[in-house]
């Protein structure tokens, strides 16, 4: 960005999101630039979606599939080169279409006003900047489907920057090239993180199933997921090492009792995503029942493919988990942290998923869960050594992951800053 220089001359504007523009640039009301495209009755065209992260894409690329029973007669036709935004415009749900297709009638489709020469991709970049999304807040109001929509009648009162067409084309060409480079960099870092996460899982699984002595004598088991384990280890059902769902709150709990609630959506393979939600008992969902104590590990028994696992070394007295979790409390023959890593091992999770019943929401019942055989060193000292080995390895992986995440955030910040400075004329391409 340091190689780019400002334009030679500017004039004052003093508008909401810009204070000056290069000579030859304009700031015009959207009604002078765009008109709304309203073409319905094309239900046989391909269904498109306006997303926050990817702009306009084919709906077939999303997990949400097209339904043949869906009435698409009121869906809006979208041509290549059109701009479109949804009710989530403020969150970034806008885009430039390279497809012909139809979008939800809750969207607004824009095309250049007759006689106005613009490069639509310039406005694709403008609309997705942070400052323009904040600007939208002044004009969006009302509630529809839980969103605050920006109607076209209000959009057309807003103002947008209009550089000369030649300048727009140059800006678009530059930003297309630079953003592609940045996105490729981010994709590589995200792939690196994926590989490191896989290595973390492999580290845990190898140590939990074989120990850390590669030359140790092994013995065969009757298990298809774990065919061999160290000869001196035990191979017994999980119920020999844990107590299940020992404590629960009841309907007699005081309505104003403040609890810290952990739902399945807040837990991943790496533990909690966010701090538990503070909520009173009377406002908590009916599934907020399982009491979690220090040293417990919670494991999702519904939607088992999520691999939702969290360990609580020190738990608050009012920590409550959803009944969608099994709360596993370690017995004296297993260290709490060792139990956490055992439950995170690939062989154990494979068994959980294998015995889960159901397609969309597979679940495993308590009896089946507790009957799963696990390999555990009988000596507590050996468990401690394995824990230390795992945590040293994880620490090294986490350092690399954290560095990659920081680089991704810096790349995103750089991209946002670059687009903003170029789109507003602070830098010349």
C-alpha distance (Angstrom), angle and dihedral (degrees) to the residues before:
residue distance angle dihedral
X1 . . .
X2 3.82 . .
X3 3.82 91.0 .
X4 3.79 92.1 63.5
X5 3.80 118.2 86.6
X6 3.83 132.8 -157.2
X7 3.80 121.7 -99.7
X8 3.79 116.0 -90.6
X9 3.82 97.3 -114.9
X10 3.81 136.1 24.0
X11 3.78 136.9 -177.3
X12 3.84 127.0 -150.5
X13 3.80 118.7 -100.7
X14 3.81 106.2 165.9
X15 3.77 96.8 -164.5
X16 3.80 131.4 144.4
X17 3.80 100.1 -80.5
X18 3.80 103.6 12.6
X19 3.80 133.0 48.2
X20 3.80 100.2 -173.6
X21 3.79 140.4 12.8
X22 3.80 134.1 -160.9
X23 3.80 116.4 -94.8
X24 3.80 109.2 -87.4
X25 3.80 94.0 30.0
X26 3.80 121.4 110.5
X27 3.77 137.7 -154.2
X28 3.79 107.9 -146.3
X29 3.80 136.3 172.6
X30 3.78 111.4 -100.9
X31 3.80 90.2 -118.4
X32 3.81 87.1 67.7
X33 3.82 91.8 52.8
X34 3.80 108.0 33.7
X35 3.74 142.1 33.2
X36 3.76 127.2 -163.0
X37 3.78 119.1 -105.4
X38 3.81 111.4 -143.9
X39 3.79 110.7 175.9
X40 3.78 117.7 150.1
X41 3.78 136.4 171.8
X42 3.81 97.9 64.4
X43 3.81 97.3 115.7
X44 3.81 92.9 149.4
X45 3.81 93.1 63.9
X46 3.80 119.8 100.6
X47 3.79 115.7 -81.8
X48 3.82 113.9 -116.2
X49 3.82 132.5 -169.8
X50 3.80 131.9 -148.7
X51 3.81 107.5 -139.5
X52 3.78 133.8 -173.0
X53 3.77 97.4 -130.5
X54 3.81 104.1 31.7
X55 3.79 106.5 26.8
X56 3.82 115.7 -141.4
X57 3.79 113.9 5.8
X58 3.79 137.7 157.1
X59 3.78 110.5 -87.1
X60 3.79 88.2 -133.1
X61 3.82 86.5 71.4
X62 3.79 90.2 63.0
X63 3.79 127.1 76.6
X64 3.79 87.1 -119.1
X65 3.79 104.3 86.9
X66 3.79 129.5 -152.9
X67 3.79 114.1 -98.5
X68 3.79 118.8 -141.4
X69 3.81 89.7 -146.0
X70 3.82 93.3 57.1
X71 3.82 113.6 115.7
X72 3.81 103.8 -128.1
X73 3.80 98.1 169.0
X74 3.82 91.6 108.2
X75 3.79 95.4 44.1
X76 3.80 115.4 120.1
X77 3.79 123.2 -113.8
X78 3.78 115.8 -123.1
X79 3.82 123.9 -163.3
X80 3.81 128.2 -159.9
X81 3.80 106.8 -85.9
X82 3.81 95.0 29.4
X83 3.78 122.2 126.5
X84 3.78 120.5 -136.6
X85 3.77 138.5 180.0
X86 3.79 133.1 -172.6
X87 3.79 133.7 -149.6
X88 3.80 86.5 -82.8
X89 3.81 92.5 63.8
X90 3.81 90.4 126.7
X91 3.80 90.0 57.9
X92 3.81 91.7 50.2
X93 3.82 102.5 -91.4
X94 3.78 98.8 146.7
X95 3.75 133.1 104.1
X96 3.78 155.4 162.9
X97 3.79 115.0 -106.5
X98 3.79 125.2 -134.3
X99 3.81 89.1 176.0
X100 3.76 138.3 73.2
X101 3.78 108.8 -131.3
X102 3.77 146.2 102.7
X103 3.79 132.0 -77.7
X104 3.78 134.7 -166.1
X105 3.82 115.7 -72.1
X106 3.81 86.0 -122.4
X107 3.83 87.3 72.5
X108 3.80 127.5 84.6
X109 3.81 117.4 -134.4
X110 3.81 119.0 -154.2
X111 3.79 132.3 -164.5
X112 3.82 129.6 176.1
X113 3.78 115.1 -84.6
X114 3.80 112.9 -105.5
X115 3.80 109.9 -85.0
X116 3.83 93.9 15.6
X117 3.79 115.1 117.5
X118 3.78 113.0 -151.4
X119 3.77 138.7 144.6
X120 3.83 103.7 -122.4
X121 3.79 91.6 -152.3
X122 3.80 89.7 63.9
X123 3.80 87.0 62.9
X124 3.79 91.2 43.5
X125 3.80 86.2 63.3
X126 3.82 93.7 41.3
X127 3.81 94.5 50.8
X128 3.80 93.2 50.5
X129 3.82 96.2 52.0
X130 3.78 117.7 109.0
X131 3.79 93.8 -121.2
X132 3.81 93.7 53.0
X133 3.81 92.3 47.9
X134 3.82 88.1 52.6
X135 3.80 88.9 48.0
X136 3.82 89.1 55.6
X137 3.82 89.6 62.3
X138 3.81 90.4 71.7
X139 3.80 91.6 60.6
X140 3.81 104.8 33.1
X141 3.79 117.4 89.3
X142 3.78 142.7 147.9
X143 3.79 125.9 51.9
X144 3.81 127.9 -94.9
X145 3.80 122.3 168.4
X146 3.79 89.2 -15.5
X147 3.81 92.3 -54.7
X148 3.80 132.3 105.4
X149 3.82 103.3 -126.5
X150 3.79 129.8 -151.5
X151 3.79 107.0 -137.8
X152 3.78 119.5 -150.8
X153 3.81 90.3 -118.7
X154 3.82 87.0 62.8
X155 3.80 96.5 36.6
X156 3.80 90.8 59.0
X157 3.83 90.0 58.3
X158 3.78 90.9 58.9
X159 3.81 122.2 92.4
X160 3.79 128.1 -125.1
X161 3.78 134.4 -171.7
X162 3.82 116.3 -103.3
X163 3.82 116.2 -167.5
X164 3.83 119.8 -178.5
X165 3.82 110.5 -74.9
X166 3.80 92.5 -112.4
X167 3.81 89.3 54.7
X168 3.80 91.5 47.3
X169 3.79 90.2 53.3
X170 3.80 92.0 49.6
X171 3.80 91.7 48.4
X172 3.81 92.6 48.8
X173 3.81 92.6 48.8
X174 3.80 91.1 49.5
X175 3.80 95.6 45.4
X176 3.81 93.1 44.8
X177 3.78 89.0 55.2
X178 3.81 96.5 42.9
X179 3.81 96.2 44.0
X180 3.79 90.4 49.3
X181 3.81 89.3 54.0
X182 3.80 91.1 48.1
X183 3.81 93.2 46.7
X184 3.80 90.9 49.9
X185 3.81 89.1 51.6
X186 3.81 90.9 49.2
X187 3.82 91.9 47.0
X188 3.82 90.6 53.7
X189 3.79 91.4 50.4
X190 3.81 91.7 47.1
X191 3.79 89.7 50.6
X192 3.81 89.5 50.0
X193 3.81 89.5 53.2
X194 3.82 90.5 49.9
X195 3.81 90.6 52.3
X196 3.79 91.9 47.6
X197 3.81 90.8 49.9
X198 3.80 88.6 52.1
X199 3.80 89.7 50.3
X200 3.80 89.9 50.5
X201 3.80 90.0 54.8
X202 3.80 90.5 46.6
X203 3.81 91.7 50.0
X204 3.80 91.5 52.4
X205 3.79 94.2 44.1
X206 3.79 95.3 48.3
X207 3.80 93.9 48.3
X208 3.80 93.5 44.3
X209 3.80 95.0 47.6
X210 3.84 101.3 36.7
X211 3.79 107.6 15.6
X212 3.80 121.1 -131.2
X213 3.81 100.1 -74.4
X214 3.80 105.3 90.6
X215 3.82 92.3 -168.3
X216 3.78 96.3 54.4
X217 3.82 119.3 126.8
X218 3.80 113.2 -104.0
X219 3.78 135.1 -153.2
X220 3.79 129.4 -153.6
X221 3.80 123.5 -111.6
X222 3.79 132.4 -163.0
X223 3.82 90.2 -118.4
X224 3.83 121.4 111.8
X225 3.82 92.7 -154.3
X226 3.79 96.7 45.5
X227 3.79 109.0 29.4
X228 3.81 97.3 167.9
X229 3.79 135.4 27.8
X230 3.82 134.1 171.8
X231 3.80 109.0 -68.5
X232 3.80 95.2 -122.0
X233 3.84 95.2 49.0
X234 3.78 125.4 101.9
X235 3.80 121.5 -119.4
X236 3.78 107.4 -162.1
X237 3.83 140.2 138.3
X238 3.79 116.3 -75.0
X239 3.82 90.4 -115.0
X240 3.83 88.4 71.7
X241 3.81 89.2 66.7
X242 3.81 106.8 34.0
X243 3.78 146.3 40.7
X244 3.81 115.0 -133.4
X245 3.82 126.1 -136.6
X246 3.79 93.7 -23.4
X247 3.79 98.1 172.1
X248 3.81 136.5 31.4
X249 3.78 136.6 172.2
X250 3.78 115.8 -117.6
X251 3.78 138.0 -142.0
X252 3.81 87.5 -97.5
X253 3.81 90.5 69.5
X254 3.82 112.1 122.5
X255 3.84 111.5 -96.6
X256 3.82 92.7 -128.2
X257 3.82 94.4 49.1
X258 3.80 106.2 130.2
X259 3.77 113.3 -136.6
X260 3.80 134.9 177.9
X261 3.77 105.9 -128.0
X262 3.81 127.8 -155.5
X263 3.81 115.6 -163.5
X264 3.80 126.3 -172.9
X265 3.80 92.2 -107.8
X266 3.81 89.2 62.9
X267 3.82 96.0 56.8
X268 3.81 131.2 74.0
X269 3.80 135.1 167.0
X270 3.82 86.8 -80.2
X271 3.81 94.5 53.6
X272 3.79 130.2 -109.9
X273 3.79 119.0 10.2
X274 3.82 93.5 -162.3
X275 3.76 138.5 2.8
X276 3.83 113.2 -75.1
X277 3.79 114.5 -86.7
X278 3.81 115.0 -103.1
X279 3.79 109.4 -136.6
X280 3.80 137.9 149.3
X281 3.79 119.1 -107.8
X282 3.81 93.4 -114.0
X283 3.82 91.3 55.5
X284 3.80 96.3 40.1
X285 3.81 119.6 101.8
X286 3.81 116.7 -98.6
X287 3.82 89.7 -110.7
X288 3.84 91.4 64.0
X289 3.81 95.6 101.3
X290 3.83 115.1 107.7
X291 3.82 115.7 100.1
X292 3.81 113.3 -141.5
X293 3.80 120.2 -156.1
X294 3.80 133.8 -170.0
X295 3.80 111.8 -70.1
X296 3.81 94.2 23.6
X297 3.79 125.1 129.1
X298 3.79 121.0 -153.0
X299 3.80 120.9 -149.9
X300 3.79 126.1 -172.3
X301 3.80 111.9 -116.5
X302 3.82 93.2 -177.4
X303 3.80 123.4 62.4
X304 3.78 85.1 13.5
X305 3.82 91.8 -177.4
X306 3.82 87.7 75.1
X307 3.82 90.3 71.3
X308 3.81 88.9 -146.5
X309 3.81 107.5 -177.4
X310 3.81 131.1 157.7
X311 3.80 131.8 175.8
X312 3.80 122.2 -154.2
X313 3.77 112.0 -157.2
X314 3.80 89.7 175.7
X315 3.81 116.9 16.8
X316 3.79 127.8 -168.6
X317 3.79 114.8 -116.9
X318 3.81 91.1 -114.6
X319 3.82 97.7 48.7
X320 3.81 110.0 134.3
X321 3.81 128.6 -178.3
X322 3.78 130.6 -158.4
X323 3.79 118.4 -96.7
X324 3.81 84.0 -117.3
X325 3.81 85.8 78.8
X326 3.76 130.8 73.1
X327 3.80 107.9 -136.4
X328 3.80 105.7 -146.0
X329 3.80 118.3 -164.0
X330 3.82 115.7 -167.0
X331 3.80 121.1 -121.3
X332 3.80 121.8 -137.7
X333 3.81 92.8 -90.3
X334 3.81 94.9 65.6
X335 3.80 131.9 51.0
X336 3.84 112.7 -122.8
X337 3.80 93.4 -123.6
X338 3.78 91.7 46.9
X339 3.79 88.4 55.1
X340 3.80 89.1 51.9
X341 3.81 92.2 54.6
X342 3.80 92.5 42.6
X343 3.81 90.3 55.3
X344 3.83 88.8 48.5
X345 3.80 94.6 53.0
X346 3.78 118.3 113.3
X347 3.81 95.0 -125.7
X348 3.82 91.7 54.8
X349 3.82 93.8 45.7
X350 3.82 90.4 47.8
X351 3.79 88.5 56.3
X352 3.80 92.4 48.2
X353 3.79 91.6 52.2
X354 3.79 92.5 43.7
X355 3.80 93.0 55.1
X356 3.81 94.9 41.1
X357 3.80 115.1 110.4
X358 3.81 124.6 -143.0
X359 3.80 137.4 46.1
X360 3.81 109.8 -123.7
X361 3.81 96.0 25.2
X362 3.80 106.8 21.1
X363 3.79 114.4 -170.1
X364 3.78 137.7 179.5
X365 3.79 122.8 -142.1
X366 3.78 122.7 -128.1
X367 3.81 96.6 -110.3
X368 3.79 92.7 53.0
X369 3.81 92.0 45.4
X370 3.78 93.4 51.2
X371 3.81 92.3 47.3
X372 3.82 93.7 58.5
X373 3.79 108.5 116.4
X374 3.80 116.9 -125.7
X375 3.79 134.1 -171.2
X376 3.79 113.7 -124.4
X377 3.83 132.5 168.9
X378 3.79 107.3 -120.3
X379 3.81 91.4 -145.1
X380 3.81 114.1 80.5
X381 3.81 90.1 -151.8
X382 3.80 90.9 61.2
X383 3.80 90.0 50.2
X384 3.82 88.7 54.2
X385 3.81 92.0 51.2
X386 3.82 91.5 50.6
X387 3.82 91.5 48.3
X388 3.80 90.9 52.1
X389 3.82 91.4 48.2
X390 3.81 92.0 50.4
X391 3.80 94.7 46.7
X392 3.80 94.2 49.6
X393 3.80 89.3 51.2
X394 3.80 93.0 45.9
X395 3.79 90.8 49.4
X396 3.80 90.8 57.9
X397 3.80 91.8 48.2
X398 3.81 91.6 47.5
X399 3.80 91.6 53.4
X400 3.80 90.8 55.5
X401 3.81 92.3 43.4
X402 3.81 91.7 49.5
X403 3.80 90.8 50.2
X404 3.82 91.1 50.6
X405 3.82 91.4 47.9
X406 3.80 90.4 51.3
X407 3.80 90.4 50.4
X408 3.81 90.2 50.8
X409 3.81 92.1 51.2
X410 3.80 91.6 48.0
X411 3.81 90.4 49.4
X412 3.81 90.8 51.6
X413 3.80 91.4 47.9
X414 3.80 90.5 48.6
X415 3.80 91.3 50.1
X416 3.82 92.8 49.4
X417 3.81 91.6 47.5
X418 3.80 92.7 46.3
X419 3.81 93.7 49.8
X420 3.80 92.4 45.8
X421 3.80 94.8 50.2
X422 3.80 93.5 46.4
X423 3.82 97.0 42.0
X424 3.82 91.8 50.6
X425 3.79 93.7 46.2
X426 3.79 97.4 -111.7
X427 3.81 89.0 125.4
X428 3.79 129.3 33.3
X429 3.80 122.8 -137.6
